Amino acid sequence: MIDIPPDRPVLIAGPTASGKSALAARIVRDGGGIVVNADALQVYGNWRILTARPSVPEEEALPHALYGHVARDAQYSVGHWLREVEVILQGPLRPVIVGGTGLYFTALTQGLAPIPATPVEIRTEGDALPLPDLIRALDADTAAGIDLSNRARVQRAWEVLRATGKGLAAWQADTPPPLLPLDRAMALVLRPKAAWLDARIDRRFDMMMADGALEEARAELPHWQANRPSSRAIGAPELIAHLRGEMTLEDAVAAGKLATRQYAKRQRTWFRNRMRAWQELTPENAD
């Protein structure tokens, strides 16, 4: 373990299944503070197992915040998350902010442009458009600065331009100061080797299934809407497809594992490109 002053905020980023939640819990247990979620899927109350949220005993053993507090059908954005984190930063407990959503950490340490909320009708319009049409509608500066293969990012940029008449890149150029500049925190990023992480992902998915992931998906089935942000829980679409009779359980599990590995690869790319100033840890060396 590295030496972390007990009064210094800690940021822990890393791909799924890399052990970052266990590290955050250890830091809080040994040095005090509160574990704060920075994962865009772990905020939803309808998923615990599939999003690898801390268990009930884990949450009861240490202070935790921003886990499972958002309804499945609620609108929740990085702006909502920042407002909630701002309150925690002003509180008495040292925050240990942990998660795999790079955009949350970027907004926290670099600032977030005050973009107005997207009207529901514009989001619905965007949902109906194919990715190439969304890309073609973007302004050049915005298109040059985002991952054009990531539909969620492209659609968000399209929605901003459609709703405000101003490109996402222009909004970002007017970003206010950050809530927590990087030099005021201990910023750690876990960068495991791909083979090590892929093996852990597969083992963890098997553990999720043993712990009741299929039952969790079954409870969600009557409420399922594929276009909700909460429905992006990795493995959820595959298990729902099985419950609908569209694939075998074996195929659903295999597809869920593959989707998780692909997600982890995208996370590793983000952290490698955007978090070069963060202190790198190699979690496989701790096994």
VEXLO-509655 format. One record per residue: x negated, y, z negated of N, C-alpha, C, O in turn; residue in three letters. Coordinates in steps of 0.001 Angstrom, whole numbers, padded with zeros to 6 digits, always signed. Layout:
<dokols>
XYZXYZXYZXYZAla...
</dokols>
This chain:
<dokols>
-000834-001198+000000+000000+000000+000000-000872+001253+000000-001918+001283-000648Met-000452+002262+000709-001160+003529+000715-000722+004365-000476+000333+004124-001062Ile-001528+005333-000823-001225+006197-001968-000241+007275-001534-000528+008056-000627Asp+000922+007315-002183+001961+008284-001848+002304+009072-003096+002778+008483-004068Ile+002085+010382-003112+002471+011187-004277+003961+011032-004575+004767+011040-003645Pro+004350+010892-005843+005749+010616-006182+006709+011754-005872+007921+011543-005860Pro+006193+012967-005618+007081+014091-005328+007127+014432-003837+007741+015425-003447Asp+006492+013624-003016+006409+013935-001581+007440+013119-000808+007470+011897-000953Arg+008287+013750+000008+009222+012979+000832+008473+012011+001739+007376+012299+002218Pro+009089+010866+001959+008485+009832+002795+009407+009551+003973+010621+009432+003805Val+008836+009447+005152+009561+009052+006354+008988+007718+006816+007772+007567+006933Leu+009855+006759+007077+009413+005439+007559+010216+005096+008805+011416+004832+008725Ile+009558+005101+009942+010188+004716+011203+009620+003372+011645+008495+003013+011299Ala+010404+002651+012400+009916+001375+012908+011008+000659+013666+012188+000952+013472Gly+010639-000274+014525+011645-001036+015266+012409-001973+014356+011983-002265+013239Pro+013535-002437+014846+014364-003352+014086+013590-004604+013701+012800-005123+014489Thr+013820-005080+012495+013222-006316+011965+011745-006198+011627+011082-007212+011410Ala+011216-004979+011579+009785-004806+011311+009451-004741+009827+008274-004699+009469Ser+010461-004731+008951+010207-004727+007521+010228-003352+006884+009783-003193+005747Gly+010739-002350+007597+010689-000984+007076+011603-000774+005869+011265-000007+004968Lys+012759-001448+005839+013657-001296+004694+013030-001853+003424+013172-001268+002351Ser+012340-002977+003543+011654-003555+002378+010558-002616+001893+010351-002477+000688Ala+009856-001972+002815+008813-001019+002435+009425+000179+001709+008893+000625+000693Leu+010532+000696+002222+011191+001832+001579+011630+001467+000163+011442+002247-000770Ala+012215+000284+000008+012663-000151-001311+011486-000281-002271+011596+000069-003446Ala+010372-000776-001776+009197-000919-002640+008689+000436-003096+008326+000603-004261Arg+008660+001403-002196+008182+002742-002551+009077+003365-003620+008586+003955-004582Ile+010394+003231-003446+011320+003793-004428+011219+003050-005753+011241+003669-006817Val+011110+001740-005693+011010+000953-006926+009745+001305-007712+009770+001395-008940Arg+008648+001502-006992+007368+001758-007660+007169+003225-008028+006549+003534-009046Asp+007698+004136-007196+007404+005546-007412+008601+006446-007606+008452+007657-007775Gly+009803+005860-007583+010999+006657-007770+011496+007281-006481+010769+007359-005491Gly+012745+007725-006506+013339+008375-005343+014643+007720-004942+015259+006988-005716Gly+015046+007995-003727+016286+007464-003169+016032+007020-001735+015411+007747-000960Ile+016506+005834-001378+016387+005316-000016+017485+005951+000834+018670+005820+000527Val+017090+006634+001896+018044+007360+002743+018037+006748+004142+016980+006606+004757Val+019196+006393+004630+019308+005754+005933+019077+006719+007086+019618+007824+007104Asn+018264+006286+008053+018048+007021+009300+018257+006082+010485+017479+006076+011439Ala+019316+005295+010402+019674+004383+011479+021103+004693+011907+022020+004668+011086Asp+021289+004981+013177+022582+005452+013672+023668+004389+013612+024850+004723+013689Ala+023305+003124+013476+024305+002063+013393+024611+001660+011956+025717+001205+011662Leu+023650+001822+011066+023874+001425+009675+024781+002403+008922+025131+002153+007769Gln+025158+003492+009549+026095+004422+008892+027514+003864+008873+028334+004315+008073Val+027828+002890+009738+029209+002458+009901+029595+001404+008864+028861+000448+008616Tyr+030762+001609+008270+031204+000731+007204+031669-000635+007661+031727-001562+006854Gly+032005-000787+008940+032524-002062+009416+031443-003065+009772+031753-004214+010084Asn+030174-002655+009732+029073-003582+010017+028059-003527+008873+027497-002468+008594Trp+027829-004628+008231+026727-004723+007282+025714-005761+007769+024521-005476+007868Arg+026201-006956+008068+025287-008051+008415+024594-007780+009743+023369-007859+009832Ile+025371-007462+010777+024774-007313+012112+023866-006097+012225+022973-006084+013072Leu+024065-005083+011407+023169-003921+011455+022043-004014+010434+021222-003104+010318Thr+022009-005130+009688+020950-005359+008697+020916-004278+007631+019850-003894+007150Ala+022104-003788+007264+022172-002870+006126+021706-003581+004862+021826-004802+004758Arg+021174-002827+003900+020849-003456+002620+022077-004162+002047+023211-003716+002223Pro+021822-005271+001359+022917-006016+000749+023498-005237-000424+022907-004259-000883Ser+024650-005672-000901+025264-005018-002059+024339-005052-003271+024179-004020-003923Val+023714-006196-003610+022775-006184-004735+021595-005244-004516+021136-004600-005460Pro+021097-005156-003283+019988-004240-002998+020406-002790-003187+019649-001989-003735Glu+021611-002451-002735+022091-001081-002902+022338-000751-004374+022161+000391-004799Glu+022742-001746-005139+023001-001518-006560+021713-001426-007370+021692-000797-008428Glu+020639-002046-006887+019393-002080-007644+018631-000758-007584+017896-000421-008513Ala+018806-000009-006494+018086+001252-006294+019042+002288-005716+020034+001919-005088Leu+018767+003582-005915+019602+004606-005272+019508+004518-003741+018412+004456-003185Pro+020639+004515-003082+020713+004501-001619+021691+005585-001173+022595+005960-001920His+021505+006082+000045+022406+007102+000588+022562+006940+002095+021640+006513+002791Ala+023739+007287+002576+024100+007352+004000+024153+005975+004657+023864+005835+005845Leu+024523+004965+003878+024743+003622+004409+026240+003298+004367+026879+003418+003321Tyr+026792+002888+005510+028140+002367+005547+029227+003334+005123+030273+002907+004633Gly+029005+004621+005299+029959+005611+004811+030825+006214+005914+031616+007120+005650His+030685+005722+007155+031414+006283+008293+032386+005236+008836+032011+004078+009016Val+033626+005634+009097+034630+004719+009641+034303+004347+011075+033643+005104+011787Ala+034764+003182+011493+034446+002650+012823+034836+003589+013952+034174+003626+014989Arg+035922+004359+013752+036448+005203+014826+036113+006677+014634+036630+007527+015359Asp+035249+006990+013660+034916+008386+013374+033817+008892+014299+032945+008133+014721Ala+033871+010171+014605+032792+010814+015344+031636+011086+014374+031836+011644+013296Gln+030450+010689+014769+029279+010903+013910+028076+011105+014818+027830+010311+015726Tyr+027329+012178+014565+026226+012546+015434+024999+012855+014605+025040+012834+013374Ser+023900+013143+015295+022686+013539+014593+022919+014818+013802+022290+015024+012764Val+023811+015678+014275+024128+016887+013535+024808+016582+012205+024494+017193+011184Gly+025751+015623+012225+026375+015195+010970+025305+014662+010008+025280+015007+008827His+024444+013833+010537+023404+013218+009701+022488+014276+009095+022158+014204+007911Trp+022078+015251+009890+021194+016300+009375+021851+017085+008247+021202+017405+007250Leu+023122+017393+008398+023810+018140+007337+023854+017344+006047+023726+017913+004962Arg+024033+016045+006150+024052+015210+004953+022662+015070+004341+022513+015069+003119Glu+021653+014952+005188+020281+014851+004688+019854+016155+004017+019121+016127+003028Val+020302+017291+004539+019938+018570+003932+020363+018622+002470+019625+019137+001630Glu+021536+018097+002161+022005+018063+000775+021090+017187-000076+020761+017542-001208Val+020681+016047+000469+019806+015130-000273+018437+015763-000508+017851+015591-001577Ile+017925+016491+000480+016619+017150+000329+016643+018181-000793+015609+018477-001392Leu+017804+018719-001071+017937+019714-002137+018235+019085-003497+018329+019789-004503Gln+018382+017773-003525+018740+017082-004752+017541+016737-005607+016408+017078-005267Gly+017791+016053-006732+016728+015789-007705+015820+014616-007358+014723+014507-007907Pro+016256+013731-006452+015486+012521-006158+014659+012681-004894+015126+013220-003891Leu+013415+012201-004962+012533+012241-003780+013098+011321-002686+013294+010131-002930Arg+013363+011857-001487+013925+011021-000434+012863+010156+000243+011771+010622+000568Pro+013208+008901+000443+012426+007987+001271+013347+007635+002438+014222+006779+002312Val+013142+008296+003560+014060+008239+004700+013561+007168+005664+012440+007254+006165Ile+014388+006164+005921+013941+004988+006658+014957+004612+007730+016164+004639+007491Val+014458+004262+008911+015358+003827+009965+014665+003676+011299+013459+003880+011436Gly+015476+003312+012279+014932+003070+013603+015448+004010+014669+015174+003807+015852Gly+016197+005047+014277+016735+005997+015256+015775+007170+015396+015771+008089+014578Thr+014971+007121+016436+013944+008140+016624+014493+009537+016722+013855+010487+016268Gly+015683+009685+017315+016273+011009+017474+016552+011660+016124+016420+012876+015986Leu+016932+010870+015133+017160+011420+013799+015878+012024+013237+015883+013139+012716Tyr+014789+011286+013345+013515+011775+012812+013018+012998+013583+012476+013929+012987Phe+013200+012999+014893+012790+014146+015691+013572+015392+015286+012997+016469+015127Thr+014885+015242+015121+015713+016378+014710+015319+016866+013324+015302+018070+013071Ala+015006+015946+012431+014643+016304+011061+013332+017063+011005+013220+018043+010268Leu+012336+016633+011769+010986+017196+011660+010668+018248+012709+009688+018980+012571Thr+011494+018336+013772+011234+019311+014830+012387+020288+015034+012239+021285+015740Gln+013532+020006+014418+014691+020881+014565+015695+020328+015553+015380+019464+016372Gly+016914+020845+015460+017994+020398+016324+018705+021608+016904+019091+022519+016172Leu+018877+021618+018207+019587+022716+018862+021052+022730+018424+021660+021668+018293Ala+021633+023923+018195+023018+024020+017706+024037+023847+018828+024783+024776+019140Pro+024070+022682+019424+024958+022420+020557+026382+022194+020056+026586+021396+019141Ile+027368+022873+020630+028757+022653+020197+029192+021201+020410+028667+020500+021276Pro+030151+020772+019611+030692+019416+019749+031339+019244+021123+031912+020182+021677Ala+031236+018041+021653+031813+017750+022961+033314+017481+022827+033708+016645+022014Thr+034153+018160+023596+035595+017866+023561+035874+016414+023965+035179+015844+024806Pro+036881+015844+023363+037208+014435+023612+037489+014186+025080+037086+013154+025618Val+038172+015110+025739+038535+014879+027136+037298+014840+028045+037289+014125+029047Glu+036270+015596+027702+035041+015561+028502+034295+014259+028269+033740+013685+029206Ile+034276+013782+027006+033634+012494+026745+034360+011380+027487+033723+010477+028029Arg+035675+011439+027513+036448+010432+028241+036133+010477+029732+036005+009439+030381Thr+036009+011686+030264+035640+011843+031677+034266+011234+031940+034068+010551+032945Glu+033316+011482+031037+031984+010920+031203+031962+009411+031105+031209+008752+031821Gly+032790+008850+030214+032853+007398+030070+033234+006719+031378+032818+005590+031638Asp+034026+007405+032205+034540+006800+033431+033574+006916+034606+033797+006301+035650Ala+032503+007695+034452+031580+007907+035570+030431+006913+035542+029918+006607+034466Leu+030012+006401+036690+028833+005525+036728+027555+006324+036445+027507+007537+036650Pro+026534+005626+035976+025282+006279+035598+024687+007132+036720+024271+008257+036446Leu+024622+006654+037978+024020+007496+039029+024736+008840+039206+024096+009851+039492Pro+026070+008849+039034+026810+010110+039168+026460+011064+038030+026335+012270+038245Asp+026302+010531+036828+025910+011366+035694+024535+011976+035921+024316+013157+035650Leu+023617+011169+036418+022246+011644+036654+022227+012749+037701+021551+013764+037531Ile+022969+012548+038779+022971+013537+039865+023506+014886+039397+023130+015922+039945Arg+024369+014884+038402+024975+016135+037942+024074+016927+036998+024353+018095+036727Ala+022995+016317+036489+022137+016990+035514+021294+018087+036157+020959+018012+037339Leu+020958+019099+035373+020000+020099+035841+018604+019488+035836+018335+018526+035115Asp+017722+020059+036648+016398+019464+036865+015571+019398+035582+014909+018390+035336Ala+015594+020432+034772+014777+020449+033556+015216+019359+032578+014385+018683+031972Asp+016519+019199+032436+017017+018163+031529+016682+016776+032061+016225+015915+031310Thr+016906+016557+033354+016634+015240+033951+015170+014849+033806+014849+013670+033653Ala+014289+015832+033854+012856+015538+033747+012434+015178+032334+011350+014631+032133Ala+013285+015480+031343+012879+015297+029962+013547+014170+029214+013286+013997+028023Gly+014410+013384+029868+015085+012298+029174+014876+010983+029911+014476+010969+031075Ile+015147+009884+029226+015058+008544+029807+016305+008317+030660+017397+008116+030129Asp+016142+008348+031963+017283+008240+032869+017864+006826+032932+018914+006619+033541Leu+017199+005860+032314+017750+004504+032260+018615+004297+031029+019268+003262+030897Ser+018627+005262+030132+019402+005171+028896+020740+005886+029100+020806+007115+029076Asn+021790+005112+029297+023072+005725+029639+023565+006665+028538+024099+007734+028832Arg+023390+006279+027281+023884+007125+026194+023213+008491+026228+023882+009508+026038Ala+021910+008535+026465+021188+009803+026519+021616+010615+027741+021813+011826+027649Arg+021760+009937+028889+022161+010638+030114+023569+011204+029961+023827+012353+030318Val+024474+010388+029430+025852+010876+029292+025915+012032+028306+026670+012981+028520Gln+025140+011973+027232+025124+013079+026277+024671+014367+026970+025266+015426+026766Arg+023620+014277+027787+023131+015458+028508+024186+015965+029492+024384+017172+029632Ala+024856+015041+030166+025922+015424+031099+027047+016134+030358+027551+017159+030817Trp+027440+015584+029203+028529+016185+028419+028186+017604+027979+029035+018495+028016Glu+026938+017810+027563+026513+019146+027126+026630+020139+028273+027165+021234+028098Val+026133+019761+029439+026195+020647+030602+027639+020900+031026+028015+022026+031351Leu+028437+019843+031017+029836+019958+031443+030632+020830+030467+031490+021608+030884Arg+030347+020699+029180+031139+021405+028173+030703+022848+027975+031526+023712+027672Ala+029397+023117+028146+028875+024445+027799+028387+025247+028998+028205+026461+028906Thr+028175+024565+030130+027615+025261+031282+026118+025522+031141+025527+026220+031965Gly+025512+024967+030108+024095+025181+029816+023435+023829+029631+023939+022995+028878Lys+022314+023594+030305+021653+022308+030261+021079+021983+028885+020767+022878+028100Gly+020949+020696+028611+020410+020253+027327+019011+020805+027088+018680+021188+025966Leu+018198+020847+028119+016842+021369+027965+016852+022831+027534+016029+023241+026716Ala+017779+023620+028077+017885+025032+027692+018328+025162+026242+017816+026011+025511Ala+019276+024328+025818+019686+024341+024413+018507+024006+023506+018300+024648+022476Trp+017741+022997+023901+016617+022566+023068+015533+023625+022971+014797+023678+021985Gln+015435+024462+023984+014450+025544+023935+014789+026576+022869+013919+027336+022443Ala+016049+026611+022434+016496+027551+021404+016622+026888+020032+017384+027349+019182Asp+015878+025814+019823+015981+025043+018584+015482+025838+017373+014409+026437+017436Thr+016241+025852+016272+015803+026544+015046+014738+025733+014306+014454+024602+014700Pro+014143+026285+013242+013115+025560+012493+013670+024266+011896+014864+024185+011608Pro+012824+023261+011708+013282+021965+011187+013547+022004+009685+013019+022856+008969Pro+014365+021076+009226+014633+020937+007794+013401+020454+007034+013128+020910+005924Leu+012662+019529+007639+011507+018942+006968+010346+018850+007960+010192+017832+008636Leu+009526+019906+008055+008374+019836+008952+007478+018643+008602+007376+018243+007442Pro+006850+018102+009605+006073+016878+009427+004972+017041+008390+004652+016088+007680Leu+004387+018227+008290+003276+018407+007355+003726+018481+005896+002891+018570+004995Asp+005041+018446+005658+005547+018445+004286+005977+017063+003822+006517+016908+002727Arg+005737+016061+004657+006171+014697+004330+005045+013709+004583+004087+014005+005297Ala+005175+012535+003989+004327+011401+004325+005063+010626+005411+006073+009978+005136Met+004563+010690+006641+005259+010105+007788+004565+008821+008216+003404+008842+008624Ala+005276+007707+008121+004736+006385+008424+005541+005762+009559+006769+005848+009581Leu+004845+005140+010490+005526+004426+011564+004960+003013+011655+003745+002823+011721Val+005845+002031+011659+005442+000634+011765+005316+000271+013233+006241+000480+014018Leu+004175-000270+013594+003931-000624+014994+003455-002076+015080+002263-002334+015246Arg+004382-003008+014967+004013-004428+015042+003732-004872+016462+004169-004241+017424Pro+002996-005968+016583+002777-006583+017888+004095-007206+018366+004908-007673+017568Lys+004280-007198+019687+005561-007627+020258+005880-009081+019928+007015-009392+019568Ala+004894-009980+020046+005167-011393+019807+005573-011640+018357+006490-012416+018089Ala+004891-010981+017427+005216-011115+016005+006635-010630+015741+007401-011281+015031Trp+006977-009486+016316+008294-008909+016080+009389-009749+016731+010446-009954+016135Leu+009146-010239+017949+010164-011042+018627+010503-012295+017821+011667-012689+017741Asp+009494-012915+017231+009740-014106+016413+010569-013753+015184+011461-014509+014800Ala+010282-012612+014565+011060-012175+013405+012500-011854+013786+013429-012158+013037Arg+012682-011242+014947+014027-010914+015418+014857-012186+015567+016004-012240+015123Ile+014282-013199+016187+015019-014449+016385+015364-015106+015054+016480-015592+014868Asp+014406-015122+014128+014670-015716+012815+015749-014925+012074+016632-015506+011443Arg+015671-013613+012158+016638-012804+011436+018040-012983+012017+019016-013024+011269Arg+018148-013089+013336+019484-013281+013914+020081-014591+013441+021276-014661+013153Phe+019262-015633+013356+019743-016908+012830+020209-016747+011379+021222-017322+010981Asp+019467-015966+010594+019867-015719+009205+021172-014935+009149+022018-015199+008295Met+021340-013970+010057+022590-013210+010109+023778-014137+010390+024839-014000+009781Met+023592-015058+011298+024665-015999+011611+024986-016851+010392+026155-017100+010097Met+023955-017299+009683+024174-018100+008477+024849-017291+007381+025580-017843+006559Ala+024608-015985+007366+025168-015115+006334+026583-014627+006639+027203-013965+005807Asp+027101-014952+007839+028476-014581+008128+028672-013551+009224+029706-012884+009255Gly+027704-013401+010128+027842-012406+011195+029047-012689+012086+029720-011762+012537Ala+029323-013976+012342+030469-014294+013197+031772-013909+012506+032694-013419+013158Leu+031860-014123+011206+033051-013733+010456+033204-012215+010435+034320-011697+010479Glu+032084-011510+010369+032124-010050+010416+032675-009585+011764+033494-008667+011823Glu+032224-010220+012841+032737-009883+014167+034217-010248+014288+034985-009532+014931Ala+034616-011362+013671+036019-011769+013725+036915-010734+013041+038021-010455+013504Arg+036429-010172+011944+037187-009136+011248+037293-007863+012083+038251-007104+011941Ala+036316-007631+012949+036321-006446+013801+037174-006634+015049+037618-005653+015644Glu+037409-007872+015451+038075-008170+016722+039393-007425+016925+039612-006903+018019Leu+040291-007345+015926+041558-006626+016161+041376-005131+016404+042263-004481+016957Pro+040241-004588+015997+039992-003152+016124+039032-002819+017267+038729-001648+017494His+038556-003823+017980+037436-003654+018897+037762-002724+020055+038758-002901+020757Trp+036901-001729+020237+036916-000872+021426+035456-000717+021854+034644-000134+021135Gln+035142-001241+023022+033744-001353+023422+033047-000013+023577+031824+000051+023455Ala+033789+001067+023842+033147+002357+024097+032891+003176+022837+032342+004275+022921Asn+033275+002668+021684+032982+003386+020442+031496+003302+020103+030871+002267+020335Arg+030923+004372+019560+029526+004281+019105+029306+003165+018096+028249+002534+018100Pro+030285+002908+017230+030120+001838+016243+030054+000464+016894+029538-000477+016291Ser+030563+000331+018106+030553-000959+018800+029209-001269+019445+029040-002313+020074Ser+028248-000351+019285+026910-000597+019825+026034-001397+018871+024847-001593+019136Arg+026602-001857+017776+025839-002731+016876+025277-003893+017681+026016-004594+018372Ala+023971-004095+017589+023314-005103+018428+023833-006497+018064+023805-006897+016901Ile+024295-007210+019054+024857-008537+018856+026364-008546+018761+026988-009588+018961Gly+026965-007405+018460+028423-007351+018317+029152-007651+019634+030070-008471+019626Ala+028789-007028+020765+029517-007336+022002+029442-008813+022372+030400-009377+022902Pro+028310-009431+022093+028133-010840+022446+029017-011737+021572+029653-012663+022076Glu+029056-011461+020271+029898-012278+019390+031374-012039+019659+032178-012969+019587Leu+031734-010807+019966+033125-010526+020342+033490-011292+021615+034587-011842+021717Ile+032577-011327+022578+032836-012068+023822+033060-013548+023529+033921-014181+024140Ala+032290-014100+022599+032507-015500+022223+033885-015683+021599+034604-016621+021941His+034249-014799+020693+035545-014913+020020+036709-014772+020997+037806-015270+020741Leu+036467-014095+022108+037493-013952+023147+037475-015113+024134+038249-015132+025092Arg+036601-016070+023902+036528-017227+024782+035747-016995+026059+035870-017766+027011Gly+034940-015938+026090+034237-015580+027317+032843-016196+027406+032236-016170+028477Glu+032324-016744+026318+031045-017442+026349+030955-018361+025140+031668-018175+024154Met+030083-019346+025222+029903-020250+024098+029179-019530+022964+028556-018490+023176Thr+029266-020086+021769+028560-019489+020638+027054-019546+020869+026341-018597+020543Leu+026574-020631+021418+025137-020747+021689+024668-019655+022643+023626-019036+022427Glu+025440-019426+023694+025072-018376+024647+025185-016990+024019+024378-016108+024314Asp+026180-016792+023156+026350-015493+022503+025166-015200+021588+024668-014075+021558Ala+024717-016199+020847+023564-016016+019959+022309-015721+020777+021536-014828+020432Val+022109-016465+021850+020939-016229+022693+020977-014827+023295+019953-014147+023359Ala+022162-014397+023736+022286-013059+024316+022087-011988+023256+021501-010943+023538Ala+022566-012234+022038+022358-011281+020952+020892-011129+020596+020420-010019+020350Gly+020176-012228+020568+018734-012172+020302+018017-011404+021410+017144-010582+021132Lys+018380-011670+022657+017756-010966+023770+018036-009474+023693+017130-008665+023894Leu+019281-009097+023404+019631-007677+023292+018835-007011+022175+018425-005857+022306Ala+018617-007730+021080+017848-007166+019972+016400-006969+020362+015807-005940+020036Thr+015817-007937+021054+014424-007798+021493+014280-006635+022478+013300-005892+022422Arg+015247-006477+023371+015201-005361+024319+015324-004020+023605+014648-003054+023959Gln+016187-003967+022604+016343-002749+021806+015047-002421+021080+014624-001266+021051Tyr+014422-003424+020499+013156-003207+019795+012067-002699+020743+011234-001879+020356Ala+012078-003181+021966+011101-002705+022947+011308-001220+023244+010342-000465+023348Lys+012575-000803+023380+012855+000619+023608+012430+001449+022400+011903+002551+022556Arg+012656+000929+021210+012228+001639+020011+010711+001787+019982+010207+002874+019701Gln+009983+000728+020264+008515+000788+020242+008000+001822+021236+007041+002542+020957Arg+008645+001889+022399+008233+002877+023398+008456+004293+022878+007589+005153+023038Thr+009603+004543+022259+009902+005864+021696+008855+006237+020654+008286+007328+020701Trp+008601+005334+019716+007674+005648+018633+006258+005867+019170+005530+006734+018686Phe+005882+005087+020158+004544+005235+020726+004387+006595+021410+003331+007221+021314Arg+005427+007045+022092+005343+008297+022845+005614+009532+021993+005056+010597+022257Asn+006464+009406+020972+006933+010578+020236+006338+010723+018839+006480+011779+018223Arg+005673+009684+018323+005219+009726+016931+003720+009486+016821+003255+008742+015957Met+002988+010117+017693+001538+009925+017682+000869+010563+016479-000234+010169+016098Arg+001533+011557+015870+000958+012220+014702+001299+011501+013399+000805+011887+012339Ala+002129+010469+013458+002518+009726+012262+001439+008704+011902+000706+008238+012775Trp+001345+008361+010634+000381+007354+010193+000889+005963+010565+002004+005583+010208Gln+000077+005223+011271+000486+003920+011800+000208+002811+010790-000858+002764+010178Glu+001175+001931+010629+001022+000740+009808+001290-000491+010678+002145-000457+011564Leu+000566-001562+010424+000765-002810+011170+001348-003844+010207+000606-004469+009449Thr+002678-004029+010231+003330-004862+009204+002928-006319+009254+002993-006997+008229Pro+002511-006835+010417+002149-008248+010463+000942-008561+009584+000743-009707+009180Glu+000131-007531+009286-001029-007748+008424-000623-007973+006970-001436-008398+006150Asn+000639-007686+006657+001116-007863+005285+001733-009228+005070+002020-009597+003931Ala+001947-009995+006143+002577-011322+006015+001591-012327+005407+001936-013494+005220Asp
</dokols>
